[in-house]
Amino acid sequence: MLPSILWSVAIGTVVAVPALLLWGWVRWTKDHTPRSTSSNLALLGLSFATASAFLALTTHLYARFVRSFPSHDPTLLKIYLCGCAFSSLAILFSIGGSGRRGPLRSLAPVCAFATLLFWLIAMTSE
């Protein structure tokens, strides 16, 4: 039962994270209100979440087409650490940016937590 739940969460994360990130960037570009410190922090959080997702995508493509990673490969472990660091920074900045109303107020923390969830699932499946 537990493995099927983990796979469901993993598939949901892989599908939902890119959609939420894309939606966040579209909302940010369509918003024409003056930028405050809070909205800039939320934007920084969304940027780190996007960097984390981009790292996951490029790592997957590299492992698929160039060279696969053996179990407990030091390079892969560094990639996991970097992805978790990007997601943790995204969480910190997006929570700091959720103080005032803005287009990314609630979306940036969700994306940040989702990317961290992705990295944690990826590490546990190692």
Buried (B, 14 or more C-beta within 10 A) or exposed (E): EEEEEEEEBBEEBBEBBBEBBEEBBEBBEEEEEEEBEBBBBBBBBBBBBBBBBEBBEEBEEBBEEEEEBEEEBEEBEEBBEBBBEBBBBBBBBBBBBBBEEBBBBEBBBBBBBBBBBBBBBBBEEE
